[in-house]
Amino acid sequence: MANPRKSALGGAPHGVCSWPMALAAASLGVLSACNGGNPGNNMNMDMNPGGDMTGGPLITVTVTRQGSGVVSSQPAGIDCGGSGTCSAMFPSSVPLELTAQGQGGTAFAGWTGPCAGQSAICKITPTEDVAVTANFSPLACTGDGLCWEAPLPFGMNLRDVSAVTANDVWAVGAMGTILHYDGTRWSITPSGTLDDLQGISASPGNNAWIAGGNNGLVLRWNGTSWGPVTTGSNVFTTGVYSDGPSSVIVTELSAFALHYAAAGAWPRRQAAARTTAAFLRGISGTSGSNVWVYGDDFSVSSWNGANWTFLARSYTPQGIYTSGPGVAYMQHLTSQMYRINGTAYQMPPTAPTADISGASGIIGLWGINANNIFTAGPGGVLYRFDGATWSTIQTPAKDVGIFAKGSGTAANSMWLVGPRGTVAHWDGTKVTSDRANVFSGEIKYVWGSSASDVWFVTDKATLVHYNGVAYQESAPMVTGANAALYGISGSGPSDIWLCAGENNKAVLFHYDGKTWTRSPLPSPFDLESSMNLVYAASPTLAWAFGGSFTTPLKWNGTAWQLDTLSLNRLQTTLWGSGPSNVFVAGGGDMARWDGTSWSRTGMLTATVHTVAGSSATDVWAGGDGVAYRWNGTMWSAPMNISGSIGGIQRIVATSANDAWFSDAQGALYRWNGANFRQMNTSMGRPGRTLSMWASTTGLIWFAGQGVLTYGR
């Protein structure tokens, strides 16, 4: 897989096809070089029909496929779909584009050879014989069939990792996510829960335990599957350590730890030092008689197999690691690390502090042995203590923020996990992280004209375009004060509108299939700070709302004009199914355009955040914990969506019996024609609603801190 790196071209990361320098200008366009290659026949010498191809002597390009996928070339020649390896001859010193595309539920997972580090569309100019390998892996999908597209191989938030051997590594995270590495690839293992899992501890002999969080959940691996364990406690579990099937300690969000005993009993013992109001936050151990925990009451505690010993300290621990009996290390937020020998604290050299400050400082402490202890800082930075001094390691996963946990099996093998599906590996010298389709920001809006033409708007003012093969990210579309992108809508691939703000000025971009250009706005919208909502019904009819104005703009095919009707407070959401069926809403009010005029559809009892549907007679509105349904004539009574938080913010519907709803925290619910059910996205509740769009073929995109699809 490709390692994400910022390129010099507008900041687009590798793993995402970088657009030309033209993207940095006000008018942006997608050049044909980013649109994929055309398949040809092996050894095809007629590589440029109707034109001349200059270049040097003929060379051989060989492509090997690992996994199920197709590789084609432009100019034509490579058509690697029917066998594992194929080759073709090309003139040397001529640009060559190789396009890799997954098939049958697989995704492109990176190149080796001259294409290493590039996206699914590789561009090289070979001067001699070259060999490349295209790797494909099965899509990582949840039990509800939602599959990760970006980042790859997955993008859920991971909280803990436990390595048994080089070929047996477990990781856990949001929404019941359990991952297992078998030495070749990571795969999702069913957990049977949608709770955010907190910690995992695994040891040889198929012994693995998970602290599951809510209601005292503890999970146990039986060698085949995971199942819940009854502990008799319903207190939130925070961590776990186990070195054998009968040696297990689970920490709680309290001052107590659960100790596994014979006959399935779980006695609770106070382990959080000086106050029963304290909460246990972390745990580390080397055996059942050497386990250490820390709490938020400025202290750490050790378990010797029979009793807990409390050691007070007037600093807040942020991590704990023990390398052996009687020896532990405590990490403090401001970068101090203390070695604990028996009952005494010692201060070894502190961690580097060049880019560490306050609440954004170092988090966590883990290690392989006393000469390999690690902590993490912002921007994917690791700090390593070799027993005497600290060194700084900049990992390729700069977008991770701060790694959550690490676990190692040897001095040259440690796994790290963190937000957005980050998995990295330390080999004793460097850290690698095999990821692809890593975007510079989170997705706010999504719209497409077809399953091979989908646009994503990020919170970094960039656009990501999916062309059916690869995801390609632009440079920022706007810059300056309060620069941001907002709503996007189109009537087809050559008629797309994009709302924006730049230097406190409203902006509307239009895409004609080749280039993005700015569209002049009439007064007083030229004084507004941003445009926020747009719906394009046809090339000659579109509606847009911006900022504080309640009067919409109407596009007539030539220019934007002020509409004559003021729609007070109706500028929260805008959606339509065609030129004669457009809805706009805000507060508890809703209006509909019937092709001739706007009219109110009637007050709703809840604040309306979003509206969308599958047809003119099947429209949904989302409110605070409820949904309403429009049948073409009137709105239904409110329908409760149990468990939703902060109101339903986005909706997509494919038919009368299939609609999807995302709340303010990013949880996803599906309507099956009779009831609502929460779906497993593996994202959990990331704190931001999911944007959604569905193609006419039933393929649905869900976008936020990454991109998932349903129906691939």
Rosetta blueprint (number, residue, H / E / L):
1 M L
2 A L
3 N L
4 P L
5 R L
6 K E
7 S L
8 A L
9 L L
10 G L
11 G L
12 A L
13 P E
14 H L
15 G L
16 V L
17 C L
18 S L
19 W L
20 P L
21 M H
22 A H
23 L H
24 A H
25 A L
26 A L
27 S L
28 L E
29 G E
30 V L
31 L L
32 S H
33 A H
34 C H
35 N L
36 G L
37 G L
38 N E
39 P L
40 G L
41 N L
42 N L
43 M L
44 N L
45 M L
46 D L
47 M L
48 N L
49 P L
50 G L
51 G L
52 D L
53 M L
54 T L
55 G L
56 G L
57 P L
58 L E
59 I E
60 T E
61 V E
62 T E
63 V E
64 T E
65 R E
66 Q E
67 G L
68 S L
69 G E
70 V E
71 V E
72 S E
73 S E
74 Q E
75 P L
76 A L
77 G L
78 I L
79 D E
80 C E
81 G L
82 G L
83 S L
84 G L
85 T E
86 C E
87 S E
88 A E
89 M E
90 F E
91 P E
92 S L
93 S L
94 V L
95 P L
96 L E
97 E E
98 L E
99 T E
100 A E
101 Q E
102 G E
103 Q L
104 G L
105 G L
106 T E
107 A E
108 F E
109 A E
110 G E
111 W E
112 T E
113 G L
114 P L
115 C L
116 A L
117 G L
118 Q L
119 S L
120 A L
121 I E
122 C E
123 K E
124 I E
125 T L
126 P L
127 T L
128 E L
129 D L
130 V E
131 A E
132 V E
133 T E
134 A E
135 N E
136 F E
137 S E
138 P E
139 L L
140 A L
141 C E
142 T L
143 G L
144 D L
145 G L
146 L E
147 C E
148 W E
149 E E
150 A E
151 P L
152 L E
153 P L
154 F L
155 G L
156 M L
157 N L
158 L E
159 R E
160 D E
161 V E
162 S E
163 A E
164 V E
165 T E
166 A L
167 N L
168 D E
169 V E
170 W E
171 A E
172 V E
173 G E
174 A H
175 M H
176 G H
177 T L
178 I E
179 L E
180 H E
181 Y E
182 D L
183 G L
184 T L
185 R L
186 W E
187 S E
188 I E
189 T L
190 P L
191 S L
192 G L
193 T L
194 L L
195 D L
196 D L
197 L L
198 Q L
199 G E
200 I E
201 S E
202 A E
203 S E
204 P L
205 G L
206 N L
207 N E
208 A E
209 W E
210 I E
211 A E
212 G L
213 G L
214 N H
215 N H
216 G H
217 L L
218 V E
219 L E
220 R E
221 W E
222 N L
223 G L
224 T L
225 S L
226 W E
227 G E
228 P E
229 V L
230 T L
231 T L
232 G L
233 S L
234 N L
235 V L
236 F L
237 T E
238 T E
239 G E
240 V E
241 Y E
242 S E
243 D E
244 G E
245 P L
246 S L
247 S E
248 V E
249 I E
250 V E
251 T E
252 E E
253 L L
254 S L
255 A L
256 F E
257 A E
258 L E
259 H E
260 Y L
261 A L
262 A H
263 A H
264 G H
265 A L
266 W L
267 P L
268 R E
269 R E
270 Q E
271 A L
272 A L
273 A L
274 R L
275 T L
276 T L
277 A L
278 A L
279 F L
280 L E
281 R E
282 G E
283 I E
284 S E
285 G E
286 T E
287 S E
288 G L
289 S L
290 N E
291 V E
292 W E
293 V E
294 Y E
295 G E
296 D L
297 D L
298 F L
299 S E
300 V E
301 S E
302 S E
303 W E
304 N L
305 G L
306 A L
307 N L
308 W E
309 T E
310 F E
311 L E
312 A E
313 R L
314 S L
315 Y L
316 T L
317 P E
318 Q E
319 G E
320 I E
321 Y E
322 T E
323 S E
324 G E
325 P L
326 G L
327 V E
328 A E
329 Y E
330 M E
331 Q E
332 H E
333 L L
334 T L
335 S L
336 Q L
337 M E
338 Y E
339 R E
340 I E
341 N E
342 G L
343 T L
344 A E
345 Y E
346 Q E
347 M L
348 P L
349 P L
350 T L
351 A L
352 P L
353 T L
354 A L
355 D L
356 I L
357 S L
358 G H
359 A H
360 S H
361 G L
362 I L
363 I E
364 G E
365 L E
366 W E
367 G E
368 I E
369 N E
370 A L
371 N L
372 N E
373 I E
374 F E
375 T E
376 A E
377 G E
378 P H
379 G H
380 G H
381 V E
382 L E
383 Y E
384 R E
385 F E
386 D L
387 G L
388 A L
389 T L
390 W E
391 S E
392 T E
393 I E
394 Q E
395 T L
396 P L
397 A L
398 K H
399 D H
400 V H
401 G L
402 I L
403 F L
404 A L
405 K E
406 G E
407 S E
408 G E
409 T E
410 A E
411 A L
412 N L
413 S E
414 M E
415 W E
416 L E
417 V E
418 G E
419 P L
420 R L
421 G L
422 T E
423 V E
424 A E
425 H E
426 W E
427 D L
428 G L
429 T L
430 K L
431 V E
432 T E
433 S L
434 D L
435 R L
436 A E
437 N L
438 V L
439 F L
440 S L
441 G L
442 E L
443 I E
444 K E
445 Y E
446 V E
447 W E
448 G E
449 S E
450 S E
451 A L
452 S L
453 D E
454 V E
455 W E
456 F E
457 V E
458 T E
459 D L
460 K L
461 A L
462 T L
463 L E
464 V E
465 H E
466 Y E
467 N L
468 G L
469 V L
470 A L
471 Y E
472 Q E
473 E E
474 S L
475 A L
476 P L
477 M L
478 V L
479 T L
480 G L
481 A L
482 N L
483 A L
484 A E
485 L E
486 Y E
487 G E
488 I E
489 S E
490 G E
491 S E
492 G E
493 P L
494 S L
495 D E
496 I E
497 W E
498 L E
499 C E
500 A E
501 G E
502 E E
503 N L
504 N L
505 K E
506 A E
507 V E
508 L E
509 F E
510 H E
511 Y E
512 D L
513 G L
514 K L
515 T E
516 W E
517 T E
518 R E
519 S L
520 P L
521 L L
522 P L
523 S L
524 P L
525 F H
526 D H
527 L H
528 E L
529 S L
530 S L
531 M L
532 N L
533 L E
534 V E
535 Y E
536 A E
537 A E
538 S E
539 P L
540 T L
541 L E
542 A E
543 W E
544 A E
545 F E
546 G L
547 G L
548 S L
549 F L
550 T L
551 T L
552 P L
553 L E
554 K E
555 W E
556 N L
557 G L
558 T L
559 A L
560 W E
561 Q E
562 L E
563 D L
564 T L
565 L L
566 S L
567 L L
568 N L
569 R L
570 L L
571 Q L
572 T L
573 T E
574 L E
575 W E
576 G E
577 S E
578 G E
579 P L
580 S L
581 N E
582 V E
583 F E
584 V E
585 A E
586 G E
587 G L
588 G L
589 D E
590 M E
591 A E
592 R E
593 W E
594 D L
595 G L
596 T L
597 S L
598 W E
599 S E
600 R E
601 T L
602 G L
603 M L
604 L L
605 T L
606 A L
607 T L
608 V L
609 H L
610 T E
611 V E
612 A E
613 G E
614 S E
615 S E
616 A L
617 T L
618 D E
619 V E
620 W E
621 A E
622 G E
623 G L
624 D L
625 G L
626 V E
627 A E
628 Y E
629 R E
630 W E
631 N L
632 G L
633 T L
634 M L
635 W E
636 S L
637 A L
638 P L
639 M E
640 N E
641 I L
642 S L
643 G L
644 S L
645 I L
646 G L
647 G L
648 I E
649 Q E
650 R E
651 I E
652 V E
653 A E
654 T E
655 S E
656 A L
657 N L
658 D E
659 A E
660 W E
661 F E
662 S E
663 D E
664 A L
665 Q L
666 G L
667 A L
668 L E
669 Y E
670 R E
671 W E
672 N L
673 G L
674 A L
675 N L
676 F E
677 R E
678 Q E
679 M E
680 N L
681 T L
682 S L
683 M L
684 G L
685 R L
686 P L
687 G L
688 R L
689 T L
690 L L
691 S E
692 M E
693 W E
694 A E
695 S L
696 T L
697 T L
698 G L
699 L L
700 I E
701 W E
702 F E
703 A E
704 G L
705 Q L
706 G L
707 V E
708 L E
709 T E
710 Y E
711 G L
712 R L
